Amino acid sequence: MRLREPRATALIFASGKMCVTGTKSTHNSTLAAKKFAYIIERVGFKPQTYIDFKVQNIVGTADVGFPIRLEGLVYAHSTFASYEPEL
């Protein structure tokens, strides 16, 4: 299920668990979880009044501003890196 505002996607399982992804902040994640619970309630299910929400994973991205030669990186730091390009 997807929301447009806040932009989020939820994986909803038969066990009653829900995984919210695609948001930029924890505030938006909790807001999206509440909106998903409201939508599920409108369909006919009765969710809990208290949603036990916790953040389990955070991913960061960065632009270093220059190209990185992966082969040279692996050659210089072979104990810490591996690179296997598919042919």
N, C-alpha and C positions, 0 to 999 in steps of 0.2 A: 504494500500500500504506500502511496506517495502523497506528500503535502507540497503545496506551492509556497506557503508562508507559515512558519519558517520552512525553507527548502529542506526536506528530510524524507527518508525512506525507512519504512519499518518492515522487518521480517516478523511475522506473527505465527507462532507455533501452536499446535493443538494442545500442548501441555499448559498453555496460558502464559508462556514467556513471550517477550517482545524485545527485539533488538532494533534500536534506532540508530541510523547511520546518516552521514552526509551533512551534518550541521557544522557550523564554525565555532560554536561556543557551548558550554555546559548549560547556560541559560536557555538557549534555543533547543537543546536536546530535551530538557525537562518540559518545556512548553510543547514541543512536538509529541512527547509521550502522553501528556495530558490530552492533547487534541486527538491522538489516535485512540485513547481510552474512551473519549466522548463519542467518537464515530462508532466504535465497537458497541457501546451502550445503545446508541440510536438504532443499530441493526437488530438488537434484541437480547444481547448478552448483558450480564450484570457483573461489571468489574468491581474490584475492591474499591473502597472509598480512599484508602491510602495506597499510593503507588510506591513500592520500594525501588527507588531509582538510584543507580550508582554508575559512575564512569569507570569503565574497565580498560579502555585503550585510547591513547591519543597519538596521532600521527602528525609529524611536522615535515614541511618541505622548505627547500631553500634553493636559491639561484646563486651559484658561486661567481658568476660573471665571466667565466672563461671556459673553453672546452676542456674536457678531461679525457686524456688518452688512457683507456682502460687497460690496454696491453702493457703500457709502460708502468702503470700503477701496480699491476700484478707482478711485473718483473722486479720492481724495486721493493715491494712489500709482500713477497710470496708467502710469508708465514701468517699474515693477517688477512689476505685477500685471495679470492679465486675468481677466475673468469673463464667461461667456456662458451664461446659464441657458437650458435647453431649454424651449420653450413647448409 
